[in-house]
């Protein structure tokens, strides 16, 4: 289990490194380079629009790779999704800017971001299911949380490289070529991930399936559509909180508050370290007390913390911004640490790869794709403190809270062993 969990963690870290590198670049530099004829606000919105395309592609990737996972096994998904995401990320680092090839530049950026999203949409389902279906029932939450640590590691890798480049290069050097380095590094990381995953065994639960679904997505739509919609709505706040902190706040802090890139990246990265460290702790609580109570607690905490978070961000003070980001990400991981066990348990094994991944990634469209765009537009028309952004995030938290309330508990209940009476 340790070797399997480590390989899953490493793989998701690499895939999400690719995904987050784009998000950080969109917040810091892509607007002026690929949309120079736009105003600063419009350029940022356009860059976040290409960022959102990756989320739109993720449910499609779930359908495509989910079909492969439910028909051929979880293991092939891990290899194919990693290849697609790695290749498209390296290609992003090679795209000429608007000044060189004109409108072809943002079009190419859009296509490559779409391919990135397809790959990440397949990655989560394969990595989580391979771990969850190997894990013992009483510790499924803990072992399944390892792939959930991967996004934090990927974020730290991507932003660590960005931070080092931002601190060591001039603004002109960073805009000219520095921002491309994290994308080029994705090629080496993808090769390492493929090597780690080459020896993984197929899920025993998949091997037990006698009648794999012929058309998994059609079966999910026909028999599990309500569950997919509820899980998508439930997960929306997690995505909204995470990308409000890690993407929108970078643009808001640097453009509106005048805080340096280095300070903003440091504050966000420090909060992500706390979030990553707490992931197995929250997963253990999910094994002990149930998946649903942790999700309800995380949603409630999110609803209560969004206004304080934007107020702390608006101060522009590093320690206060870090406090605001940390509180938000603790609420986030209270939910998402148990999601890797919760979602697969909601679906029957024969359509689990498709159903769990589609629900997970549709939540990304609702929360992750829209939040940077909506938050940027709302903040532009407010005062120094973007209260409208806090209201928007609170509303999503309440929606997700209602969806979680309608989902069942799935934590396996230990079966008591009754000793036979002698005589």
C-alpha positions as CSV (number, residue, x, y, z in Angstrom):
1,X,0.0,0.0,0.0
2,X,2.8,2.4,0.8
3,X,4.5,1.9,-2.6
4,X,1.2,2.2,-4.4
5,X,0.2,5.3,-2.4
6,X,3.6,6.9,-3.1
7,X,3.3,6.3,-6.8
8,X,-0.2,7.7,-6.9
9,X,0.9,10.8,-4.9
10,X,3.8,11.4,-7.2
11,X,1.7,11.0,-10.3
12,X,-1.0,13.4,-9.2
13,X,1.7,15.8,-8.1
14,X,3.2,15.8,-11.6
15,X,-0.2,16.2,-13.3
16,X,-1.3,19.0,-11.1
17,X,2.1,20.7,-11.3
18,X,1.3,21.0,-15.0
19,X,-2.2,22.3,-14.3
20,X,-1.2,24.8,-11.6
21,X,1.8,26.1,-13.6
22,X,-0.7,27.4,-16.1
23,X,-2.9,29.0,-13.4
24,X,0.0,30.9,-11.9
25,X,1.2,32.1,-15.3
26,X,-2.3,33.2,-16.2
27,X,-2.5,35.3,-13.0
28,X,0.9,36.9,-13.4
29,X,2.0,37.1,-17.0
30,X,-0.1,35.6,-19.8
31,X,-2.5,38.6,-20.2
32,X,0.0,41.1,-21.5
33,X,1.9,38.5,-23.6
34,X,-1.0,36.9,-25.3
35,X,-3.7,39.6,-25.1
36,X,-1.7,42.8,-25.4
37,X,-4.4,44.8,-27.3
38,X,-6.8,44.4,-24.3
39,X,-6.9,46.6,-21.3
40,X,-5.2,45.3,-18.2
41,X,-8.5,44.1,-16.7
42,X,-9.7,42.6,-20.0
43,X,-6.3,40.9,-20.5
44,X,-6.5,39.3,-17.1
45,X,-10.0,38.1,-17.7
46,X,-9.0,36.7,-21.1
47,X,-6.1,34.8,-19.5
48,X,-8.4,33.4,-16.9
49,X,-10.8,32.5,-19.7
50,X,-8.1,30.2,-21.2
51,X,-7.5,28.9,-17.7
52,X,-11.2,28.0,-17.4
53,X,-11.1,26.1,-20.6
54,X,-9.0,23.5,-18.8
55,X,-11.8,22.9,-16.4
56,X,-14.4,22.6,-19.1
57,X,-12.2,19.9,-20.7
58,X,-11.9,18.0,-17.5
59,X,-15.4,16.4,-17.5
60,X,-14.8,15.3,-21.1
61,X,-11.5,13.8,-20.0
62,X,-13.4,12.0,-17.3
63,X,-15.8,10.5,-19.9
64,X,-12.9,9.5,-22.2
65,X,-10.6,8.1,-19.6
66,X,-13.4,6.8,-17.4
67,X,-14.5,4.6,-20.3
68,X,-11.0,3.2,-20.5
69,X,-10.8,2.7,-16.8
70,X,-14.2,0.9,-16.5
71,X,-13.6,-1.2,-19.6
72,X,-9.8,-1.9,-19.5
73,X,-8.7,-1.2,-16.0
74,X,-7.5,1.7,-13.8
75,X,-3.8,1.3,-14.6
76,X,-3.9,2.2,-18.3
77,X,-5.6,5.5,-17.4
78,X,-2.7,6.6,-15.3
79,X,-0.2,6.1,-18.2
80,X,-2.3,7.7,-20.9
81,X,-3.4,10.7,-18.9
82,X,0.1,11.5,-17.8
83,X,1.4,11.3,-21.3
84,X,-1.3,13.7,-22.6
85,X,-0.9,16.2,-19.8
86,X,2.9,16.2,-19.9
87,X,3.1,16.7,-23.7
88,X,0.6,19.5,-23.8
89,X,2.3,21.3,-20.9
90,X,5.7,21.3,-22.5
91,X,4.1,22.6,-25.7
92,X,2.6,25.6,-23.8
93,X,6.1,26.6,-22.9
94,X,7.0,26.7,-26.6
95,X,4.0,28.8,-27.9
96,X,5.2,32.1,-29.4
97,X,3.5,35.2,-28.0
98,X,1.0,37.5,-29.7
99,X,3.8,39.8,-30.8
100,X,5.4,37.0,-32.9
101,X,2.4,35.1,-34.5
102,X,-0.6,37.3,-33.7
103,X,-4.0,35.7,-33.0
104,X,-2.6,32.3,-33.6
105,X,-0.8,32.6,-30.2
106,X,-4.0,32.7,-27.9
107,X,-5.7,30.1,-30.1
108,X,-2.8,27.7,-29.7
109,X,-2.8,28.4,-25.9
110,X,-6.5,27.6,-25.8
111,X,-6.0,24.3,-27.6
112,X,-3.2,23.2,-25.4
113,X,-5.0,24.2,-22.2
114,X,-8.0,22.1,-23.4
115,X,-5.7,19.1,-23.9
116,X,-4.2,19.7,-20.4
117,X,-7.7,19.6,-19.0
118,X,-8.5,16.3,-20.8
119,X,-5.5,14.6,-19.2
120,X,-6.1,15.9,-15.7
121,X,-9.8,14.9,-16.0
122,X,-8.7,11.3,-16.4
123,X,-5.8,11.4,-13.9
124,X,-7.8,11.8,-10.7
125,X,-10.2,8.9,-11.3
126,X,-7.4,6.5,-12.2
127,X,-5.1,7.4,-9.3
128,X,-7.7,7.6,-6.6
129,X,-9.5,4.3,-7.7
130,X,-6.3,2.4,-7.9
131,X,-5.4,3.4,-4.3
132,X,-8.9,3.2,-2.9
133,X,-9.7,-0.3,-4.4
134,X,-6.4,-1.7,-2.9
135,X,-6.9,-0.2,0.5
136,X,-8.4,-2.0,3.5
137,X,-12.0,-0.8,4.3
138,X,-11.1,0.6,7.7
139,X,-8.3,2.8,6.4
140,X,-9.6,3.6,2.9
141,X,-9.8,7.3,3.8
142,X,-6.2,7.5,4.9
143,X,-4.7,5.6,2.0
144,X,-6.9,7.4,-0.5
145,X,-5.8,10.8,0.8
146,X,-2.3,10.2,-0.6
147,X,-3.4,11.2,-4.2
148,X,-5.1,14.2,-2.6
149,X,-1.7,15.4,-1.2
150,X,-0.5,15.3,-4.8
151,X,-2.2,18.6,-5.8
152,X,-0.5,20.4,-2.9
153,X,2.9,19.0,-3.9
154,X,2.3,19.9,-7.5
155,X,1.2,23.4,-6.6
156,X,4.3,23.9,-4.4
157,X,6.6,22.6,-7.2
158,X,5.0,24.9,-9.8
159,X,4.9,28.0,-7.7
160,X,8.3,27.2,-6.1
161,X,9.8,27.3,-9.6
162,X,7.8,30.5,-10.4
163,X,8.9,32.1,-7.1
164,X,12.6,31.3,-7.7
165,X,12.4,32.7,-11.3
166,X,10.4,35.8,-10.2
167,X,12.9,36.5,-7.4
168,X,16.1,36.0,-9.5
169,X,15.0,37.5,-12.9
170,X,14.1,41.1,-13.9
171,X,10.5,41.7,-14.9
172,X,11.7,41.9,-18.6
173,X,13.5,38.5,-18.3
174,X,10.6,36.9,-16.6
175,X,8.2,38.1,-19.3
176,X,10.5,37.2,-22.1
177,X,11.5,33.6,-21.2
178,X,11.4,33.0,-17.4
179,X,7.7,32.0,-17.3
180,X,8.3,29.2,-19.8
181,X,10.8,27.3,-17.7
182,X,8.1,25.6,-15.4
183,X,6.4,24.3,-18.5
184,X,9.6,22.9,-20.0
185,X,10.4,21.2,-16.7
186,X,7.1,19.2,-17.0
187,X,8.7,16.9,-19.6
188,X,11.3,15.6,-17.2
189,X,8.6,15.2,-14.4
190,X,6.3,13.3,-16.8
191,X,9.1,10.8,-17.6
192,X,9.7,10.3,-13.9
193,X,6.0,9.7,-13.3
194,X,5.8,7.1,-16.1
195,X,8.7,5.2,-14.6
196,X,7.0,5.2,-11.2
197,X,3.7,3.9,-12.6
198,X,5.1,1.3,-14.9
199,X,5.2,-1.4,-12.2
200,X,1.8,-0.8,-10.5
201,X,-0.6,-3.7,-10.2
202,X,-4.1,-3.5,-11.5
203,X,-6.9,-2.8,-9.0
204,X,-8.2,-6.1,-7.4
205,X,-11.7,-4.8,-7.3
206,X,-11.7,-4.2,-11.1
207,X,-10.4,-7.7,-11.7
208,X,-13.4,-9.1,-9.8
209,X,-15.9,-7.4,-12.1
210,X,-17.5,-10.1,-14.3
211,X,-19.6,-7.8,-16.4
212,X,-17.9,-4.5,-17.1
213,X,-20.2,-1.8,-18.4
214,X,-20.3,-1.6,-22.2
215,X,-21.0,2.1,-22.2
216,X,-20.1,3.4,-18.8
217,X,-21.1,7.0,-19.4
218,X,-24.5,6.1,-20.8
219,X,-25.1,3.9,-17.7
220,X,-24.0,6.7,-15.4
221,X,-26.4,9.2,-17.1
222,X,-29.3,6.7,-17.1
223,X,-29.0,5.4,-13.5
224,X,-26.8,7.9,-11.5
225,X,-27.5,11.3,-12.9
226,X,-28.9,12.7,-9.6
227,X,-25.8,11.5,-7.8
228,X,-23.5,13.1,-10.4
229,X,-25.3,16.5,-10.1
230,X,-25.3,16.3,-6.3
231,X,-21.6,15.5,-6.1
232,X,-20.7,18.2,-8.6
233,X,-22.7,20.8,-6.6
234,X,-21.2,19.6,-3.3
235,X,-17.6,19.9,-4.6
236,X,-18.0,23.3,-6.2
237,X,-17.1,25.2,-3.0
238,X,-13.8,23.3,-2.7
239,X,-12.7,24.3,-6.1
240,X,-14.0,27.8,-5.6
241,X,-12.0,28.3,-2.4
242,X,-8.9,26.7,-3.7
243,X,-8.7,28.7,-6.9
244,X,-9.8,31.9,-5.2
245,X,-6.7,31.5,-3.0
246,X,-4.2,30.2,-5.4
247,X,-5.1,32.0,-8.6
248,X,-7.4,35.0,-8.2
249,X,-5.7,36.3,-5.1
250,X,-2.3,36.4,-7.0
251,X,-3.8,38.6,-9.7
252,X,-5.7,40.8,-7.2
253,X,-2.7,41.2,-4.9
254,X,-0.2,42.1,-7.6
255,X,-2.5,44.3,-9.8
256,X,-4.9,46.0,-7.3
257,X,-2.9,46.0,-4.1
258,X,0.6,46.5,-5.5
259,X,2.0,43.6,-3.6
260,X,5.1,42.0,-5.2
261,X,4.8,38.6,-7.0
262,X,7.4,37.2,-4.6
263,X,5.3,38.1,-1.5
264,X,2.0,36.9,-2.9
265,X,3.5,33.5,-4.0
266,X,5.2,33.1,-0.6
267,X,2.0,33.7,1.3
268,X,-0.1,31.3,-0.8
269,X,2.6,28.6,-0.8
270,X,2.9,28.7,3.0
271,X,-0.8,28.2,3.3
272,X,-0.7,25.3,0.9
273,X,2.0,23.7,3.0
274,X,-0.3,23.8,6.0
275,X,-3.2,22.3,3.9
276,X,-1.0,19.5,2.5
277,X,0.3,18.6,6.0
278,X,-3.3,18.3,7.4
279,X,-4.6,16.1,4.6
280,X,-3.8,12.7,6.2
281,X,-5.1,14.0,9.6
282,X,-8.5,14.9,8.1
283,X,-8.6,11.6,6.2
284,X,-8.1,9.7,9.5
285,X,-10.9,11.7,11.1
286,X,-13.0,10.6,8.1
287,X,-12.2,7.0,8.7
288,X,-13.2,7.4,12.4
289,X,-16.3,9.7,12.2
290,X,-17.5,9.3,8.6
291,X,-17.1,11.1,5.3
292,X,-20.3,13.2,5.4
293,X,-19.7,14.9,8.8
294,X,-16.2,16.1,7.6
295,X,-17.7,17.4,4.4
296,X,-20.5,19.3,6.2
297,X,-18.0,20.8,8.6
298,X,-15.7,21.9,5.8
299,X,-18.6,23.6,3.9
300,X,-19.8,25.3,7.1
301,X,-16.3,26.6,7.8
302,X,-16.0,27.9,4.3
303,X,-19.3,29.8,4.5
304,X,-18.2,31.4,7.8
305,X,-14.6,32.3,6.6
306,X,-15.0,33.9,3.2
307,X,-15.7,37.4,4.4
308,X,-12.8,37.4,6.9
309,X,-10.6,35.9,4.1
310,X,-11.2,38.8,1.7
311,X,-10.8,41.4,4.4
312,X,-7.5,39.9,5.4
313,X,-6.4,39.8,1.8
314,X,-7.3,43.5,1.3
315,X,-4.8,44.5,4.0
316,X,-1.9,43.6,1.8
317,X,0.0,42.6,4.9
318,X,1.8,39.2,4.4
319,X,1.0,37.7,7.8
320,X,-2.6,38.6,7.6
321,X,-3.0,37.4,4.1
322,X,-1.3,34.1,5.1
323,X,-3.9,33.8,7.9
324,X,-6.8,34.4,5.6
325,X,-5.5,31.9,3.0
326,X,-4.7,29.2,5.7
327,X,-8.2,29.4,7.2
328,X,-9.7,29.0,3.8
329,X,-7.5,26.0,2.8
330,X,-8.1,24.2,6.1
331,X,-11.8,24.4,5.4
332,X,-11.2,23.2,1.9
333,X,-9.1,20.1,3.0
334,X,-11.6,19.2,5.7
335,X,-13.8,18.2,2.7
336,X,-11.4,17.2,0.1
337,X,-9.2,14.9,2.3
338,X,-12.1,12.4,2.4
339,X,-13.5,12.9,-1.1
340,X,-11.1,10.4,-2.6
341,X,-12.7,7.7,-0.5
342,X,-16.2,9.2,-0.5
343,X,-16.8,9.5,-4.2
344,X,-15.8,5.9,-5.2
345,X,-17.9,4.5,-2.4
346,X,-20.9,6.2,-3.8
347,X,-20.7,4.4,-7.2
348,X,-20.9,0.7,-8.0
349,X,-17.6,-0.7,-9.2
350,X,-18.6,-1.3,-12.9
351,X,-19.1,2.4,-13.5
352,X,-17.0,3.8,-10.7
353,X,-14.2,5.3,-12.7
354,X,-16.6,7.3,-14.9
355,X,-19.1,8.3,-12.3
356,X,-16.7,9.4,-9.6
357,X,-14.5,11.3,-12.1
358,X,-17.3,13.0,-13.9
359,X,-18.9,14.3,-10.7
360,X,-15.5,15.4,-9.4
361,X,-14.6,17.3,-12.5
362,X,-18.1,18.9,-13.1
363,X,-17.6,20.4,-9.6
364,X,-14.4,21.9,-11.1
365,X,-16.3,23.6,-13.9
366,X,-18.8,25.1,-11.4
367,X,-16.2,26.2,-8.8
368,X,-12.8,26.3,-10.5
369,X,-13.4,27.6,-14.0
370,X,-15.7,30.4,-13.1
371,X,-14.3,31.7,-9.8
372,X,-11.2,33.6,-11.1
373,X,-13.2,35.2,-13.8
374,X,-16.2,36.1,-11.6
375,X,-14.1,37.2,-8.7
376,X,-11.9,39.4,-10.9
377,X,-15.0,41.1,-12.4
378,X,-16.7,41.6,-9.0
379,X,-13.5,43.0,-7.4
380,X,-13.1,45.6,-10.1
381,X,-16.3,47.3,-9.2
382,X,-15.9,47.3,-5.4
383,X,-13.8,49.2,-3.0
384,X,-10.5,48.2,-1.5
385,X,-12.1,45.2,0.3
386,X,-13.8,42.9,-2.3
387,X,-16.9,42.1,-0.2
388,X,-18.7,41.0,-3.4
389,X,-16.2,38.2,-3.8
390,X,-16.8,37.1,-0.2
391,X,-20.5,37.0,-0.9
392,X,-20.1,35.0,-4.1
393,X,-17.9,32.4,-2.3
394,X,-20.3,32.2,0.6
395,X,-23.2,31.6,-1.7
396,X,-21.4,28.7,-3.3
397,X,-20.6,27.3,0.1
398,X,-24.2,27.3,1.1
399,X,-25.1,25.6,-2.2
400,X,-22.5,22.9,-1.6
401,X,-23.7,22.5,2.0
402,X,-27.2,21.7,0.7
403,X,-25.9,19.1,-1.8
404,X,-23.7,17.4,0.8
405,X,-26.7,17.2,3.1
406,X,-28.6,15.2,0.5
407,X,-25.8,12.6,0.0
408,X,-25.6,9.4,2.0
409,X,-22.9,8.3,4.4
410,X,-20.6,5.6,2.9
411,X,-18.0,4.9,5.6
412,X,-17.8,1.1,6.1
413,X,-19.2,0.0,9.4
414,X,-17.1,-2.6,11.2
415,X,-19.0,-5.9,11.6
416,X,-19.0,-7.3,15.1
417,X,-17.8,-10.9,15.3
418,X,-20.1,-13.0,17.6
419,X,-18.3,-15.9,19.4
420,X,-20.3,-19.1,19.5
421,X,-21.6,-20.1,22.9
422,X,-20.0,-23.2,24.2
423,X,-22.1,-26.3,25.0
